[in-house]
């Protein structure tokens, strides 16, 4: 099981020892917990493989939860929900997996909140997310009557099952400059329609009838008044935002969506320097590909710089002369591929170059990057005045 190997390889032995002790799982083979991870890995995997099927499934399920929270989004969520004293402890723990495992063992309720926060943040700006405008400075009601009102409205809206559970908690989310923004998150678990997959009962196949649980969530940022909704059904997200505002904010909203991001690609018409902060480790920023669309809309012209020695602007001058689309007019930039090069570090000893694809008017592939790359990209897209319309952190 790769997830077990990944957990054991990236977690100090003493932390793993605490896990097996907490689960009261006795291993048949002794493990030198104070040894390095390479020495621990094989004997620990053999010992786990010798356990009962039930014990192995428990360990695998726990490992998957911890492993998911070892991502950058998961780590940010852990720090966002941890108590101040817990944050101090977490900062002393040396690996991501170990930090996630520590919170998993020491505060399961906060770990579950971190999972909910990571679920939301992973879905942001994807096809399951929408943002809506609401007044700033409203209080989120948390008493049982208001929570029950929200649960009943959600159940009525979907009309698939009778059970709904609502959880409300405070958290933070860092912006591109790592400044924390205060949020209230509301996670809703609702019962879906019955399903009946085939399962083995002994050696025979039988239908297991059950009702799956579906998750949706809201956040409200008092400073900006933004309501964010994560739910699979896009047509229902506007109604969900209204339900949330009515039940927990005590306010009726019209359900106006947050404007889509707008990327002003005219920035790249001029050859310019893109300033960065030294701490981010960026050594070079340049457009490597620019696609023009003439105003008549009948064709595209793509210019790509294939060597480090030549920029797209120099290539355009060489190929087109006086008809250089950067200066001749008559066309707008439709797409840009921006190359961002990082200096060598411990993770990438040869350095690393990432490509950010921007498309007019609101296309960007930053959501496919790592969390660190996405934050840096968004930080500088604003600073360079490329990202001109975006109200969310």
C-alpha positions as CSV (number, residue, x, y, z in Angstrom):
1,X,0.0,0.0,0.0
2,X,1.8,3.1,-1.2
3,X,0.0,5.4,1.2
4,X,1.4,3.4,4.2
5,X,5.0,3.6,2.8
6,X,4.6,7.3,2.3
7,X,3.4,7.8,5.8
8,X,6.1,5.6,7.4
9,X,8.8,7.1,5.2
10,X,7.9,10.7,6.2
11,X,7.1,10.4,9.8
12,X,9.7,10.1,12.7
13,X,9.6,6.7,14.4
14,X,8.7,8.1,17.8
15,X,5.5,9.6,16.2
16,X,4.6,6.3,14.6
17,X,5.2,4.6,17.9
18,X,2.6,7.0,19.5
19,X,0.1,6.1,16.7
20,X,0.3,2.3,17.3
21,X,0.1,2.8,21.0
22,X,-3.0,5.0,20.7
23,X,-4.7,2.4,18.5
24,X,-3.6,-0.4,20.9
25,X,-2.3,-2.3,17.9
26,X,0.4,-4.9,18.9
27,X,3.0,-5.6,16.2
28,X,4.4,-9.1,15.8
29,X,7.8,-7.8,14.8
30,X,9.9,-5.5,17.0
31,X,10.6,-2.1,15.4
32,X,13.5,0.2,16.4
33,X,11.5,3.4,16.7
34,X,14.6,5.5,17.3
35,X,16.2,4.4,14.1
36,X,16.1,6.4,10.8
37,X,13.1,6.0,8.5
38,X,14.9,3.9,6.0
39,X,15.7,1.3,8.7
40,X,12.1,1.4,10.1
41,X,10.2,1.2,6.8
42,X,10.6,-2.5,5.8
43,X,10.2,-4.1,9.3
44,X,7.2,-1.9,9.9
45,X,5.5,-2.8,6.6
46,X,6.1,-6.5,7.3
47,X,4.7,-6.1,10.8
48,X,1.6,-4.3,9.5
49,X,1.2,-7.0,6.7
50,X,1.0,-9.6,9.4
51,X,-1.9,-8.0,11.2
52,X,-5.6,-8.9,10.8
53,X,-7.5,-7.6,7.8
54,X,-9.5,-5.4,10.1
55,X,-6.4,-3.8,11.7
56,X,-4.8,-3.2,8.3
57,X,-7.9,-1.5,7.0
58,X,-8.0,0.8,10.1
59,X,-4.3,1.7,9.6
60,X,-4.8,2.3,5.8
61,X,-7.9,4.5,6.4
62,X,-6.0,6.6,9.0
63,X,-3.0,6.8,6.7
64,X,-5.1,8.1,3.8
65,X,-6.6,10.8,6.0
66,X,-3.2,11.9,7.4
67,X,-1.6,11.8,3.9
68,X,-4.3,14.1,2.4
69,X,-3.5,16.6,5.1
70,X,0.2,16.6,4.3
71,X,-0.4,18.8,1.2
72,X,0.2,22.5,1.3
73,X,-3.6,23.1,1.5
74,X,-3.9,20.6,4.3
75,X,-1.0,22.1,6.3
76,X,-2.5,25.6,6.0
77,X,-5.9,24.2,7.2
78,X,-4.2,22.5,10.2
79,X,-2.6,25.7,11.3
80,X,-5.8,27.6,10.6
81,X,-7.9,25.5,13.0
82,X,-5.3,24.7,15.7
83,X,-5.4,26.4,19.0
84,X,-2.5,28.9,19.7
85,X,-0.8,26.4,22.0
86,X,-1.2,23.6,19.5
87,X,0.3,25.9,16.8
88,X,3.4,26.4,18.9
89,X,3.8,22.6,19.1
90,X,3.1,22.0,15.4
91,X,5.8,24.5,14.4
92,X,8.4,22.3,16.2
93,X,7.4,19.1,14.4
94,X,9.8,18.5,11.5
95,X,7.6,16.9,8.7
96,X,4.2,17.5,7.2
97,X,3.0,14.0,7.8
98,X,4.2,14.2,11.4
99,X,2.3,17.4,12.0
100,X,-0.9,16.0,10.5
101,X,-0.5,12.8,12.6
102,X,0.1,14.7,15.8
103,X,-3.2,16.7,15.4
104,X,-5.0,13.5,14.3
105,X,-3.9,11.8,17.6
106,X,-4.2,14.7,20.0
107,X,-7.3,16.5,18.8
108,X,-9.5,14.5,16.5
109,X,-12.2,17.2,16.5
110,X,-9.8,19.9,15.2
111,X,-8.4,17.4,12.8
112,X,-11.8,16.9,11.3
113,X,-12.3,20.7,11.1
114,X,-9.0,20.9,9.2
115,X,-10.3,18.2,6.8
116,X,-13.4,20.3,6.2
117,X,-11.3,23.4,5.7
118,X,-9.0,21.6,3.2
119,X,-12.0,20.2,1.4
120,X,-13.3,23.7,0.9
121,X,-10.0,25.3,-0.1
122,X,-9.2,22.5,-2.6
123,X,-12.6,23.2,-4.2
124,X,-12.2,27.0,-4.4
125,X,-12.1,28.4,-7.8
126,X,-13.0,25.0,-9.3
127,X,-16.2,23.9,-11.0
128,X,-17.8,23.2,-7.6
129,X,-17.3,26.7,-6.2
130,X,-19.2,30.0,-6.5
131,X,-18.8,33.3,-4.6
132,X,-21.7,35.7,-3.8
133,X,-21.9,39.2,-2.4
134,X,-23.5,40.0,0.9
135,X,-23.2,42.9,3.4
136,X,-20.0,43.0,5.5
137,X,-19.9,42.8,9.3
138,X,-22.8,40.4,9.8
139,X,-22.8,37.9,12.7
140,X,-23.2,34.2,12.0
141,X,-25.9,32.8,14.3
142,X,-24.9,29.5,15.9
143,X,-27.7,28.7,18.3
144,X,-29.6,25.4,17.7
145,X,-32.7,27.1,16.3
146,X,-30.8,28.9,13.5
147,X,-28.8,25.7,12.8
148,X,-32.0,23.7,12.5
149,X,-33.5,26.3,10.2
150,X,-30.5,25.9,7.8
151,X,-30.7,22.1,8.0
152,X,-34.4,22.1,7.2
153,X,-33.9,24.5,4.2
154,X,-31.1,22.4,2.8
155,X,-33.1,19.3,3.2
156,X,-36.1,20.9,1.4
157,X,-33.8,22.2,-1.4
158,X,-32.4,18.8,-2.3
159,X,-35.4,16.6,-1.1
160,X,-33.3,13.4,-1.2
161,X,-33.0,12.3,2.5
162,X,-34.2,13.3,5.9
163,X,-30.9,13.6,7.8
164,X,-28.8,16.7,7.7
165,X,-25.9,17.6,10.0
166,X,-24.4,21.2,10.3
167,X,-21.1,22.1,11.8
168,X,-19.9,25.7,12.3
169,X,-16.4,26.8,13.2
170,X,-14.0,29.7,13.0
171,X,-10.9,29.6,10.9
172,X,-8.4,31.7,9.0
173,X,-7.2,31.6,5.4
174,X,-4.0,33.3,4.2
175,X,-4.0,35.6,1.2
176,X,-1.2,35.7,-1.4
177,X,0.9,37.8,0.9
178,X,0.3,35.3,3.8
179,X,-1.9,37.7,5.7
180,X,-4.6,35.7,7.6
181,X,-8.3,36.6,6.9
182,X,-10.9,35.6,9.5
183,X,-13.6,33.3,8.2
184,X,-16.6,31.4,9.5
185,X,-17.0,28.0,7.8
186,X,-20.3,26.1,7.8
187,X,-20.1,22.5,6.6
188,X,-23.3,20.6,5.9
189,X,-23.6,16.8,5.5
190,X,-26.8,15.7,3.9
191,X,-28.3,12.3,3.3
192,X,-28.6,11.3,-0.4
193,X,-30.8,8.9,-2.3
194,X,-30.4,5.2,-1.6
195,X,-27.8,3.2,-3.4
196,X,-27.2,-0.6,-3.5
197,X,-23.8,-1.7,-4.7
198,X,-22.7,-5.4,-4.7
199,X,-20.7,-6.6,-1.8
200,X,-19.4,-9.9,-0.6
201,X,-21.1,-11.5,2.4
202,X,-18.8,-14.4,3.0
203,X,-18.4,-16.0,-0.4
204,X,-21.7,-14.8,-1.7
205,X,-22.6,-11.5,-3.5
206,X,-25.4,-9.4,-2.0
207,X,-26.8,-5.9,-2.4
208,X,-25.8,-3.5,0.3
209,X,-28.5,-0.9,0.6
210,X,-27.3,2.4,2.1
211,X,-27.8,6.2,1.7
212,X,-24.6,8.0,0.8
213,X,-23.6,11.3,2.6
214,X,-23.0,14.3,0.5
215,X,-20.9,17.3,1.7
216,X,-21.4,21.0,0.9
217,X,-20.0,24.0,2.6
218,X,-20.1,27.7,3.1
219,X,-17.7,30.4,4.3
220,X,-18.5,33.9,5.3
221,X,-15.8,36.6,5.6
222,X,-17.1,39.4,7.8
223,X,-14.5,41.9,6.6
224,X,-15.7,41.7,2.9
225,X,-19.1,40.2,3.2
226,X,-18.3,37.5,0.7
227,X,-20.2,34.2,0.9
228,X,-18.5,31.3,-0.8
229,X,-20.4,28.0,-1.6
230,X,-18.9,24.7,-2.5
231,X,-21.5,22.2,-3.9
232,X,-21.6,20.0,-7.0
233,X,-24.8,21.3,-8.4
234,X,-24.1,24.7,-9.9
235,X,-27.7,25.6,-10.4
236,X,-28.4,25.2,-6.6
237,X,-25.4,27.3,-5.4
238,X,-27.2,30.6,-5.7
239,X,-30.2,29.2,-3.8
240,X,-27.8,27.8,-1.2
241,X,-26.2,31.2,-0.7
242,X,-29.6,32.7,-0.1
243,X,-30.6,29.9,2.3
244,X,-27.3,30.4,4.3
245,X,-27.7,34.2,4.4
246,X,-31.4,34.0,5.5
247,X,-30.9,31.2,8.1
248,X,-27.5,32.2,9.7
249,X,-26.9,35.8,8.8
250,X,-30.5,37.0,9.3
251,X,-30.3,38.8,5.9
252,X,-31.9,38.3,2.5
253,X,-29.5,38.6,-0.4
254,X,-30.2,38.8,-4.1
255,X,-27.5,36.1,-4.8
256,X,-25.3,38.2,-7.0
257,X,-22.2,36.3,-8.0
258,X,-18.7,37.5,-7.4
259,X,-17.3,38.8,-10.7
260,X,-15.1,36.4,-12.6
261,X,-11.4,37.1,-12.6
262,X,-10.3,39.3,-15.5
263,X,-6.8,39.2,-16.9
264,X,-5.5,42.3,-18.7
265,X,-3.1,40.8,-21.2
266,X,-2.4,44.2,-22.7
267,X,0.3,44.4,-20.0
268,X,2.4,42.2,-22.3
269,X,2.2,44.5,-25.3
270,X,5.3,46.3,-23.9
271,X,8.6,44.7,-23.1
272,X,9.1,45.2,-19.4
273,X,10.7,43.9,-16.2
274,X,8.5,42.0,-13.7
275,X,9.7,42.9,-10.2
276,X,9.6,40.2,-7.5
277,X,10.5,39.9,-3.8
278,X,13.9,38.3,-3.1
279,X,12.4,35.9,-0.5
280,X,10.3,34.2,-3.1
281,X,13.4,32.9,-4.9
282,X,12.4,34.0,-8.4
283,X,15.3,34.8,-10.8
284,X,13.5,35.4,-14.1
285,X,10.0,36.1,-15.4
286,X,9.3,36.4,-19.1
287,X,6.5,35.6,-21.6
288,X,7.5,32.7,-23.7
289,X,4.4,32.5,-26.0
290,X,1.9,35.1,-27.0
291,X,-1.1,34.5,-29.2
292,X,-2.6,37.5,-31.0
293,X,-6.2,37.8,-32.4
294,X,-6.7,40.4,-35.1
295,X,-9.7,42.6,-34.4
296,X,-11.5,41.1,-37.5
297,X,-11.4,37.7,-35.6
298,X,-10.6,35.7,-38.7
299,X,-7.2,34.2,-37.6
300,X,-4.6,33.9,-34.8
301,X,-0.9,34.7,-34.8
302,X,1.3,32.9,-32.3
303,X,4.8,34.0,-31.4
304,X,6.9,31.6,-29.3
305,X,10.5,32.3,-28.1
306,X,12.2,28.9,-28.3
307,X,15.6,29.9,-26.8
308,X,16.7,31.7,-23.7
309,X,18.6,34.3,-25.7
310,X,15.5,35.7,-27.5
311,X,12.3,37.2,-26.1
312,X,8.9,37.1,-27.8
313,X,9.2,40.8,-28.5
314,X,12.6,40.3,-30.2
315,X,11.2,37.3,-32.1
316,X,8.3,39.5,-33.3
317,X,10.6,42.2,-34.5
318,X,12.8,39.7,-36.3
319,X,9.9,38.0,-38.1
320,X,7.5,40.8,-38.8
321,X,9.6,44.0,-38.9
322,X,7.3,47.0,-39.3
323,X,4.3,44.7,-39.1
324,X,5.3,43.6,-35.6
325,X,1.9,43.0,-33.8
326,X,3.3,44.3,-30.5
327,X,3.6,47.8,-32.0
328,X,1.6,47.9,-35.3
329,X,-1.9,47.7,-33.7
330,X,-4.9,45.9,-35.2
331,X,-4.7,42.9,-32.8
332,X,-5.2,42.0,-29.2
333,X,-3.4,39.4,-27.1
334,X,-5.6,36.4,-26.6
335,X,-3.2,34.1,-24.7
336,X,0.1,34.3,-22.9
337,X,2.4,31.6,-21.5
338,X,4.5,33.2,-18.8
339,X,7.7,31.4,-17.6
340,X,8.7,31.9,-14.0
341,X,12.1,30.5,-13.0
342,X,13.1,29.8,-9.4
343,X,16.6,29.7,-8.1
344,X,18.1,26.3,-7.0
345,X,17.1,25.1,-3.5
346,X,17.2,22.0,-1.4
347,X,14.0,20.6,-3.1
348,X,15.1,21.5,-6.7
349,X,18.9,21.7,-6.8
350,X,18.9,22.6,-10.5
351,X,16.2,25.3,-10.1
352,X,12.7,25.1,-11.4
353,X,10.7,26.8,-14.1
354,X,6.9,26.9,-14.0
355,X,4.6,28.0,-16.9
356,X,1.5,30.0,-16.2
357,X,-1.1,30.0,-19.0
358,X,-3.3,33.1,-19.2
359,X,-6.2,33.5,-21.6
360,X,-8.4,36.5,-22.3
361,X,-10.7,37.3,-20.5
362,X,-10.6,35.1,-17.5
363,X,-8.6,31.9,-18.2
364,X,-5.7,30.8,-16.0
365,X,-4.2,27.4,-15.1
366,X,-2.9,28.3,-11.6
367,X,-5.4,25.9,-10.0
368,X,-3.4,23.1,-11.5
369,X,-0.2,24.2,-9.8
370,X,1.0,23.5,-6.2
371,X,-0.4,25.6,-3.5
372,X,2.9,27.5,-3.1
373,X,3.1,28.2,-6.8
374,X,-0.5,29.3,-6.9
375,X,-0.1,31.7,-4.1
376,X,3.0,33.2,-5.6
377,X,1.4,33.4,-9.0
378,X,-1.7,35.2,-7.7
379,X,0.5,37.6,-5.6
380,X,2.4,38.8,-8.6
381,X,-0.5,38.7,-11.1
382,X,-2.0,41.4,-8.9
383,X,1.2,43.3,-8.4
384,X,1.9,43.3,-12.2
385,X,-1.6,44.6,-12.8
386,X,-2.5,41.5,-14.9
387,X,-5.2,40.3,-12.5
388,X,-7.6,43.3,-12.5
389,X,-10.8,42.0,-11.0
390,X,-10.8,39.6,-8.1
391,X,-12.2,40.3,-4.6
392,X,-11.4,37.0,-2.9
393,X,-8.4,36.0,-0.8
